[in-house]
Amino acid sequence: MKKKVHYDTPKNKNNIAILGLGWLGEALARKMINNGVNVIGSTTSNKKLQLLSQSSLKVREIKVEAHAIFGDWSAFMKGVSILIINFPPKRIPNIETIYPNQIKQIIACTPKAVKVIFVSSTSVYGVSDNNNPIKEISNPKPVKASGRAILKAEQLLRNHFETQLTILRFSGLIGLGRHPGKFLAGKQNIENPNAPVNLIHRDDCIGLIIAIINKNCFGEIINGCASVHPMRKLFYEKAAEVLNLKKPHFKASNTSIKTKIIDNSKSKILLDYAYKYDNPEDIF
């Protein structure tokens, strides 16, 4: 049987723009640059622009608003063959209107010939109706406003870029600077103690993005999530204990609940990808 591989090294054949050098975007950019790929990134903060510009990163200040893009978008996209859209909706009122309008601004300024990876979220799914694992073909039923905003953004991007677009739906992000032990430490009366967790390590987020580029895998929707789904109560108690933090307290659960288990089999088969952190507890 052919052994699946981790994708650490992007093939140096594309000029890549990363819209959003946040926690994930900056780490992705540095990984690519260290391997000789031509990358340009963006930030909305002039202070961060100055900080990042002192390193090897090529950065422009770009701010995408609902009514316009501020910054030199043409210069940012000059010669770019792949655009990675990597900024989530903010937790603000009217985000279901604002975020899709931000995406519309990007679409209006970006040719259809550009290949696009949209960093999305498994929040577009909601919970499973029948407790079966949720695959990419599952009908999205977002519960929160942010999930509905992301789903609208996906639809707009698909209508424009069509087969030039791949949507990468990540589960909850963990990794350096985002240890799950801090997520619920000390909190009381938390619901759903028996629910399975859906998480993905930042290293695997980066690996999946690089795999999409190396495999030229566009025109797809792909879930990104660890294969193992520990029980919520046991996982977060252990995570807090590892950091010597106060354990969270969960409500007793005597009733069955609808669960949400993200299926990642497509990412492993289509991209021939092996997760580094296939069990979220590996971060411990």
C-alpha positions as YAML, in Angstrom:
chain: A
units: angstrom
residues:
- id: 1
  name: MET
  ca: [0.00, 0.00, 0.00]
- id: 2
  name: LYS
  ca: [1.29, 3.42, -0.94]
- id: 3
  name: LYS
  ca: [2.26, 5.44, 2.13]
- id: 4
  name: LYS
  ca: [0.53, 8.78, 2.54]
- id: 5
  name: VAL
  ca: [2.78, 11.77, 3.01]
- id: 6
  name: HIS
  ca: [2.92, 15.06, 4.86]
- id: 7
  name: TYR
  ca: [3.20, 18.06, 2.55]
- id: 8
  name: ASP
  ca: [5.82, 20.36, 4.03]
- id: 9
  name: THR
  ca: [7.45, 21.66, 0.88]
- id: 10
  name: PRO
  ca: [5.45, 23.57, -1.73]
- id: 11
  name: LYS
  ca: [6.60, 23.22, -5.31]
- id: 12
  name: ASN
  ca: [8.13, 26.50, -6.41]
- id: 13
  name: LYS
  ca: [6.08, 27.16, -9.52]
- id: 14
  name: ASN
  ca: [3.46, 29.67, -8.37]
- id: 15
  name: ASN
  ca: [3.30, 33.25, -7.20]
- id: 16
  name: ILE
  ca: [1.02, 33.07, -4.17]
- id: 17
  name: ALA
  ca: [-0.88, 35.83, -2.39]
- id: 18
  name: ILE
  ca: [-2.19, 35.26, 1.13]
- id: 19
  name: LEU
  ca: [-4.97, 37.64, 2.07]
- id: 20
  name: GLY
  ca: [-4.69, 37.72, 5.83]
- id: 21
  name: LEU
  ca: [-1.39, 37.16, 7.67]
- id: 22
  name: GLY
  ca: [-2.97, 36.23, 10.96]
- id: 23
  name: TRP
  ca: [-2.21, 33.27, 13.21]
- id: 24
  name: LEU
  ca: [-2.53, 30.79, 10.34]
- id: 25
  name: GLY
  ca: [-1.60, 33.00, 7.39]
- id: 26
  name: GLU
  ca: [1.73, 34.19, 8.74]
- id: 27
  name: ALA
  ca: [2.85, 30.66, 9.63]
- id: 28
  name: LEU
  ca: [1.80, 29.47, 6.17]
- id: 29
  name: ALA
  ca: [3.70, 32.29, 4.48]
- id: 30
  name: ARG
  ca: [6.87, 31.61, 6.44]
- id: 31
  name: LYS
  ca: [6.70, 27.89, 5.63]
- id: 32
  name: MET
  ca: [6.40, 28.63, 1.92]
- id: 33
  name: ILE
  ca: [9.10, 31.29, 1.88]
- id: 34
  name: ASN
  ca: [11.51, 29.01, 3.73]
- id: 35
  name: ASN
  ca: [11.05, 26.56, 0.87]
- id: 36
  name: GLY
  ca: [11.70, 29.09, -1.88]
- id: 37
  name: VAL
  ca: [8.15, 29.96, -2.91]
- id: 38
  name: ASN
  ca: [7.35, 33.51, -4.01]
- id: 39
  name: VAL
  ca: [4.74, 34.73, -1.52]
- id: 40
  name: ILE
  ca: [3.14, 38.07, -0.76]
- id: 41
  name: GLY
  ca: [0.82, 38.60, 2.17]
- id: 42
  name: SER
  ca: [-1.50, 41.26, 3.52]
- id: 43
  name: THR
  ca: [-2.36, 42.82, 6.85]
- id: 44
  name: THR
  ca: [-4.92, 45.44, 7.85]
- id: 45
  name: SER
  ca: [-2.61, 46.95, 10.47]
- id: 46
  name: ASN
  ca: [0.12, 49.47, 9.64]
- id: 47
  name: LYS
  ca: [1.88, 48.51, 12.88]
- id: 48
  name: LYS
  ca: [1.97, 44.85, 11.88]
- id: 49
  name: LEU
  ca: [3.00, 45.85, 8.35]
- id: 50
  name: GLN
  ca: [6.09, 47.55, 9.76]
- id: 51
  name: LEU
  ca: [6.85, 44.56, 11.98]
- id: 52
  name: LEU
  ca: [6.46, 41.94, 9.25]
- id: 53
  name: SER
  ca: [8.37, 44.02, 6.71]
- id: 54
  name: GLN
  ca: [11.46, 43.72, 8.90]
- id: 55
  name: SER
  ca: [11.53, 39.99, 8.17]
- id: 56
  name: SER
  ca: [11.72, 38.14, 4.86]
- id: 57
  name: LEU
  ca: [7.97, 38.53, 4.25]
- id: 58
  name: LYS
  ca: [6.67, 40.67, 1.41]
- id: 59
  name: VAL
  ca: [3.64, 42.45, 2.83]
- id: 60
  name: ARG
  ca: [1.10, 45.05, 1.74]
- id: 61
  name: GLU
  ca: [-1.50, 46.84, 3.80]
- id: 62
  name: ILE
  ca: [-4.87, 45.76, 2.41]
- id: 63
  name: LYS
  ca: [-8.20, 46.32, 4.11]
- id: 64
  name: VAL
  ca: [-11.30, 44.72, 2.62]
- id: 65
  name: GLU
  ca: [-14.48, 46.52, 3.65]
- id: 66
  name: ALA
  ca: [-18.07, 45.85, 2.66]
- id: 67
  name: HIS
  ca: [-18.08, 48.76, 0.20]
- id: 68
  name: ALA
  ca: [-14.47, 48.96, -1.01]
- id: 69
  name: ILE
  ca: [-10.91, 47.64, -0.79]
- id: 70
  name: PHE
  ca: [-8.40, 50.03, 0.73]
- id: 71
  name: GLY
  ca: [-4.82, 49.55, -0.42]
- id: 72
  name: ASP
  ca: [-3.20, 48.79, -3.75]
- id: 73
  name: TRP
  ca: [-4.98, 45.57, -4.74]
- id: 74
  name: SER
  ca: [-3.49, 45.61, -8.25]
- id: 75
  name: ALA
  ca: [0.04, 45.68, -6.85]
- id: 76
  name: PHE
  ca: [-0.83, 43.00, -4.31]
- id: 77
  name: MET
  ca: [-2.13, 40.67, -7.04]
- id: 78
  name: LYS
  ca: [0.48, 41.46, -9.72]
- id: 79
  name: GLY
  ca: [1.72, 38.20, -11.23]
- id: 80
  name: VAL
  ca: [-0.21, 36.10, -8.69]
- id: 81
  name: SER
  ca: [-1.48, 32.72, -9.89]
- id: 82
  name: ILE
  ca: [-3.00, 31.54, -6.57]
- id: 83
  name: LEU
  ca: [-4.90, 33.64, -4.04]
- id: 84
  name: ILE
  ca: [-5.49, 32.26, -0.54]
- id: 85
  name: ILE
  ca: [-8.40, 34.07, 1.14]
- id: 86
  name: ASN
  ca: [-7.76, 33.70, 4.83]
- id: 87
  name: PHE
  ca: [-9.77, 36.09, 6.96]
- id: 88
  name: PRO
  ca: [-12.82, 34.99, 8.99]
- id: 89
  name: PRO
  ca: [-15.97, 37.02, 9.61]
- id: 90
  name: LYS
  ca: [-15.77, 39.30, 12.63]
- id: 91
  name: ARG
  ca: [-18.11, 38.88, 15.57]
- id: 92
  name: ILE
  ca: [-20.09, 42.02, 14.88]
- id: 93
  name: PRO
  ca: [-23.74, 42.84, 14.14]
- id: 94
  name: ASN
  ca: [-24.92, 42.35, 10.55]
- id: 95
  name: ILE
  ca: [-22.01, 40.05, 9.75]
- id: 96
  name: GLU
  ca: [-24.30, 37.99, 7.49]
- id: 97
  name: THR
  ca: [-24.44, 41.01, 5.19]
- id: 98
  name: ILE
  ca: [-21.01, 42.53, 5.81]
- id: 99
  name: TYR
  ca: [-18.85, 39.45, 5.22]
- id: 100
  name: PRO
  ca: [-20.44, 38.42, 1.89]
- id: 101
  name: ASN
  ca: [-20.11, 42.04, 0.74]
- id: 102
  name: GLN
  ca: [-16.41, 41.94, 1.61]
- id: 103
  name: ILE
  ca: [-16.08, 38.84, -0.56]
- id: 104
  name: LYS
  ca: [-17.93, 40.65, -3.36]
- id: 105
  name: GLN
  ca: [-15.23, 43.35, -3.32]
- id: 106
  name: ILE
  ca: [-12.55, 40.69, -3.80]
- id: 107
  name: ILE
  ca: [-14.48, 39.06, -6.62]
- id: 108
  name: ALA
  ca: [-14.96, 42.38, -8.42]
- id: 109
  name: CYS
  ca: [-11.20, 42.99, -8.47]
- id: 110
  name: THR
  ca: [-9.93, 39.48, -9.19]
- id: 111
  name: PRO
  ca: [-9.91, 37.79, -12.62]
- id: 112
  name: LYS
  ca: [-11.60, 34.41, -12.96]
- id: 113
  name: ALA
  ca: [-8.33, 32.92, -14.19]
- id: 114
  name: VAL
  ca: [-6.77, 33.23, -10.72]
- id: 115
  name: LYS
  ca: [-6.92, 30.04, -8.69]
- id: 116
  name: VAL
  ca: [-8.37, 30.54, -5.23]
- id: 117
  name: ILE
  ca: [-8.21, 28.64, -1.94]
- id: 118
  name: PHE
  ca: [-10.89, 29.87, 0.43]
- id: 119
  name: VAL
  ca: [-10.18, 29.08, 4.09]
- id: 120
  name: SER
  ca: [-13.66, 28.25, 5.31]
- id: 121
  name: SER
  ca: [-15.09, 26.55, 8.39]
- id: 122
  name: THR
  ca: [-17.02, 23.42, 9.30]
- id: 123
  name: SER
  ca: [-19.39, 25.76, 11.15]
- id: 124
  name: VAL
  ca: [-21.34, 25.83, 7.87]
- id: 125
  name: TYR
  ca: [-22.67, 22.34, 8.66]
- id: 126
  name: GLY
  ca: [-24.43, 22.69, 12.01]
- id: 127
  name: VAL
  ca: [-25.16, 19.33, 13.65]
- id: 128
  name: SER
  ca: [-25.89, 16.04, 11.94]
- id: 129
  name: ASP
  ca: [-29.54, 15.08, 11.51]
- id: 130
  name: ASN
  ca: [-28.80, 11.38, 11.89]
- id: 131
  name: ASN
  ca: [-25.54, 11.45, 13.89]
- id: 132
  name: ASN
  ca: [-23.61, 10.17, 10.87]
- id: 133
  name: PRO
  ca: [-20.19, 11.67, 10.05]
- id: 134
  name: ILE
  ca: [-20.51, 14.89, 8.09]
- id: 135
  name: LYS
  ca: [-18.99, 14.79, 4.61]
- id: 136
  name: GLU
  ca: [-18.50, 17.48, 2.01]
- id: 137
  name: ILE
  ca: [-21.70, 16.40, 0.25]
- id: 138
  name: SER
  ca: [-23.73, 16.94, 3.45]
- id: 139
  name: ASN
  ca: [-26.29, 19.72, 3.30]
- id: 140
  name: PRO
  ca: [-24.91, 22.79, 5.15]
- id: 141
  name: LYS
  ca: [-27.20, 24.01, 7.94]
- id: 142
  name: PRO
  ca: [-25.24, 26.67, 9.83]
- id: 143
  name: VAL
  ca: [-26.57, 27.54, 13.28]
- id: 144
  name: LYS
  ca: [-24.61, 30.73, 14.02]
- id: 145
  name: ALA
  ca: [-24.55, 33.99, 12.09]
- id: 146
  name: SER
  ca: [-20.85, 33.56, 11.33]
- id: 147
  name: GLY
  ca: [-21.53, 30.15, 9.78]
- id: 148
  name: ARG
  ca: [-24.30, 31.57, 7.62]
- id: 149
  name: ALA
  ca: [-22.01, 34.42, 6.54]
- id: 150
  name: ILE
  ca: [-19.28, 31.98, 5.53]
- id: 151
  name: LEU
  ca: [-21.72, 29.83, 3.57]
- id: 152
  name: LYS
  ca: [-22.92, 32.89, 1.62]
- id: 153
  name: ALA
  ca: [-19.28, 33.78, 0.93]
- id: 154
  name: GLU
  ca: [-18.62, 30.27, -0.38]
- id: 155
  name: GLN
  ca: [-21.57, 30.50, -2.75]
- id: 156
  name: LEU
  ca: [-20.43, 33.86, -4.13]
- id: 157
  name: LEU
  ca: [-16.90, 32.57, -4.72]
- id: 158
  name: ARG
  ca: [-18.14, 29.39, -6.41]
- id: 159
  name: ASN
  ca: [-20.36, 31.37, -8.76]
- id: 160
  name: HIS
  ca: [-17.41, 33.49, -9.85]
- id: 161
  name: PHE
  ca: [-14.33, 31.27, -9.81]
- id: 162
  name: GLU
  ca: [-16.11, 27.97, -10.49]
- id: 163
  name: THR
  ca: [-13.53, 25.19, -10.98]
- id: 164
  name: GLN
  ca: [-10.67, 27.56, -10.16]
- id: 165
  name: LEU
  ca: [-11.80, 27.55, -6.52]
- id: 166
  name: THR
  ca: [-11.23, 25.07, -3.72]
- id: 167
  name: ILE
  ca: [-13.04, 25.56, -0.43]
- id: 168
  name: LEU
  ca: [-11.16, 24.22, 2.57]
- id: 169
  name: ARG
  ca: [-13.43, 23.84, 5.60]
- id: 170
  name: PHE
  ca: [-11.39, 23.70, 8.81]
- id: 171
  name: SER
  ca: [-12.66, 22.53, 12.18]
- id: 172
  name: GLY
  ca: [-11.56, 24.23, 15.41]
- id: 173
  name: LEU
  ca: [-7.96, 25.43, 15.16]
- id: 174
  name: ILE
  ca: [-5.33, 24.40, 17.68]
- id: 175
  name: GLY
  ca: [-1.54, 24.65, 17.75]
- id: 176
  name: LEU
  ca: [1.25, 26.92, 18.93]
- id: 177
  name: GLY
  ca: [-0.39, 29.78, 20.85]
- id: 178
  name: ARG
  ca: [-3.79, 28.05, 20.78]
- id: 179
  name: HIS
  ca: [-3.59, 25.23, 23.29]
- id: 180
  name: PRO
  ca: [-7.03, 23.71, 23.94]
- id: 181
  name: GLY
  ca: [-6.28, 23.64, 27.65]
- id: 182
  name: LYS
  ca: [-6.97, 27.38, 27.73]
- id: 183
  name: PHE
  ca: [-10.28, 27.23, 25.83]
- id: 184
  name: LEU
  ca: [-12.58, 26.17, 28.69]
- id: 185
  name: ALA
  ca: [-10.32, 26.21, 31.77]
- id: 186
  name: GLY
  ca: [-12.23, 27.18, 34.93]
- id: 187
  name: LYS
  ca: [-15.58, 27.61, 33.18]
- id: 188
  name: GLN
  ca: [-18.70, 26.26, 34.87]
- id: 189
  name: ASN
  ca: [-21.87, 24.41, 33.83]
- id: 190
  name: ILE
  ca: [-20.74, 23.74, 30.27]
- id: 191
  name: GLU
  ca: [-23.25, 22.00, 28.01]
- id: 192
  name: ASN
  ca: [-22.81, 18.80, 25.97]
- id: 193
  name: PRO
  ca: [-20.14, 16.93, 27.95]
- id: 194
  name: ASN
  ca: [-20.46, 13.85, 25.73]
- id: 195
  name: ALA
  ca: [-20.25, 15.63, 22.39]
- id: 196
  name: PRO
  ca: [-17.29, 14.69, 20.16]
- id: 197
  name: VAL
  ca: [-14.73, 17.41, 19.44]
- id: 198
  name: ASN
  ca: [-13.68, 18.42, 15.94]
- id: 199
  name: LEU
  ca: [-10.24, 20.02, 15.86]
- id: 200
  name: ILE
  ca: [-7.31, 20.49, 13.50]
- id: 201
  name: HIS
  ca: [-3.72, 21.49, 14.24]
- id: 202
  name: ARG
  ca: [-2.23, 24.46, 12.43]
- id: 203
  name: ASP
  ca: [0.53, 22.27, 11.00]
- id: 204
  name: ASP
  ca: [-2.14, 20.19, 9.25]
- id: 205
  name: CYS
  ca: [-3.95, 23.30, 8.02]
- id: 206
  name: ILE
  ca: [-0.69, 24.35, 6.37]
- id: 207
  name: GLY
  ca: [-0.06, 20.84, 5.08]
- id: 208
  name: LEU
  ca: [-3.49, 20.63, 3.45]
- id: 209
  name: ILE
  ca: [-3.13, 24.01, 1.73]
- id: 210
  name: ILE
  ca: [0.28, 23.03, 0.37]
- id: 211
  name: ALA
  ca: [-1.13, 19.68, -0.77]
- id: 212
  name: ILE
  ca: [-3.92, 21.42, -2.71]
- id: 213
  name: ILE
  ca: [-1.34, 23.59, -4.47]
- id: 214
  name: ASN
  ca: [1.08, 20.74, -5.20]
- id: 215
  name: LYS
  ca: [-1.70, 18.48, -6.49]
- id: 216
  name: ASN
  ca: [-3.31, 21.35, -8.44]
- id: 217
  name: CYS
  ca: [-6.53, 20.29, -6.75]
- id: 218
  name: PHE
  ca: [-9.09, 22.95, -7.60]
- id: 219
  name: GLY
  ca: [-12.84, 22.83, -8.07]
- id: 220
  name: GLU
  ca: [-13.30, 20.98, -4.77]
- id: 221
  name: ILE
  ca: [-14.75, 21.30, -1.27]
- id: 222
  name: ILE
  ca: [-12.55, 19.62, 1.34]
- id: 223
  name: ASN
  ca: [-12.96, 19.12, 5.09]
- id: 224
  name: GLY
  ca: [-9.90, 19.58, 7.29]
- id: 225
  name: CYS
  ca: [-10.16, 17.86, 10.67]
- id: 226
  name: ALA
  ca: [-8.34, 15.31, 12.78]
- id: 227
  name: SER
  ca: [-9.62, 11.74, 12.42]
- id: 228
  name: VAL
  ca: [-10.06, 11.13, 16.16]
- id: 229
  name: HIS
  ca: [-12.94, 12.85, 17.99]
- id: 230
  name: PRO
  ca: [-12.48, 12.61, 21.78]
- id: 231
  name: MET
  ca: [-15.38, 13.19, 24.15]
- id: 232
  name: ARG
  ca: [-15.63, 16.90, 24.98]
- id: 233
  name: LYS
  ca: [-15.58, 16.60, 28.78]
- id: 234
  name: LEU
  ca: [-12.63, 14.21, 28.98]
- id: 235
  name: PHE
  ca: [-10.64, 16.07, 26.35]
- id: 236
  name: TYR
  ca: [-10.91, 19.54, 27.86]
- id: 237
  name: GLU
  ca: [-10.36, 18.31, 31.41]
- id: 238
  name: LYS
  ca: [-7.14, 16.63, 30.29]
- id: 239
  name: ALA
  ca: [-6.12, 19.66, 28.22]
- id: 240
  name: ALA
  ca: [-6.48, 21.96, 31.25]
- id: 241
  name: GLU
  ca: [-4.64, 19.51, 33.47]
- id: 242
  name: VAL
  ca: [-1.66, 19.45, 31.09]
- id: 243
  name: LEU
  ca: [-1.27, 23.22, 31.58]
- id: 244
  name: ASN
  ca: [-1.93, 23.01, 35.34]
- id: 245
  name: LEU
  ca: [-5.08, 25.09, 34.89]
- id: 246
  name: LYS
  ca: [-8.40, 24.67, 36.70]
- id: 247
  name: LYS
  ca: [-10.49, 22.01, 35.02]
- id: 248
  name: PRO
  ca: [-13.76, 23.06, 33.41]
- id: 249
  name: HIS
  ca: [-17.00, 21.85, 34.97]
- id: 250
  name: PHE
  ca: [-19.58, 20.23, 32.70]
- id: 251
  name: LYS
  ca: [-23.25, 19.67, 33.33]
- id: 252
  name: ALA
  ca: [-24.39, 16.12, 33.79]
- id: 253
  name: SER
  ca: [-25.91, 14.69, 30.64]
- id: 254
  name: ASN
  ca: [-28.59, 12.02, 30.85]
- id: 255
  name: THR
  ca: [-30.11, 12.59, 27.44]
- id: 256
  name: SER
  ca: [-28.92, 11.75, 23.97]
- id: 257
  name: ILE
  ca: [-27.79, 14.68, 21.85]
- id: 258
  name: LYS
  ca: [-27.32, 15.28, 18.18]
- id: 259
  name: THR
  ca: [-23.64, 15.05, 17.42]
- id: 260
  name: LYS
  ca: [-21.32, 16.57, 14.88]
- id: 261
  name: ILE
  ca: [-18.44, 14.46, 13.62]
- id: 262
  name: ILE
  ca: [-16.52, 15.89, 10.67]
- id: 263
  name: ASP
  ca: [-15.38, 13.28, 8.16]
- id: 264
  name: ASN
  ca: [-11.90, 13.96, 6.77]
- id: 265
  name: SER
  ca: [-11.59, 10.94, 4.47]
- id: 266
  name: LYS
  ca: [-11.77, 13.02, 1.28]
- id: 267
  name: SER
  ca: [-8.75, 15.09, 2.33]
- id: 268
  name: LYS
  ca: [-6.70, 11.95, 2.95]
- id: 269
  name: ILE
  ca: [-7.71, 10.18, -0.25]
- id: 270
  name: LEU
  ca: [-7.90, 13.05, -2.75]
- id: 271
  name: LEU
  ca: [-4.75, 14.79, -1.51]
- id: 272
  name: ASP
  ca: [-2.91, 11.64, -0.40]
- id: 273
  name: TYR
  ca: [-2.41, 13.44, 2.88]
- id: 274
  name: ALA
  ca: [-1.35, 12.05, 6.26]
- id: 275
  name: TYR
  ca: [-2.29, 14.16, 9.28]
- id: 276
  name: LYS
  ca: [0.54, 14.95, 11.67]
- id: 277
  name: TYR
  ca: [-1.95, 15.37, 14.51]
- id: 278
  name: ASP
  ca: [-4.60, 12.81, 13.62]
- id: 279
  name: ASN
  ca: [-5.63, 12.71, 17.28]
- id: 280
  name: PRO
  ca: [-6.08, 16.15, 18.90]
- id: 281
  name: GLU
  ca: [-4.60, 14.71, 22.10]
- id: 282
  name: ASP
  ca: [-1.26, 14.48, 20.29]
- id: 283
  name: ILE
  ca: [-0.82, 18.17, 21.10]
- id: 284
  name: PHE
  ca: [-0.44, 17.21, 24.76]
...
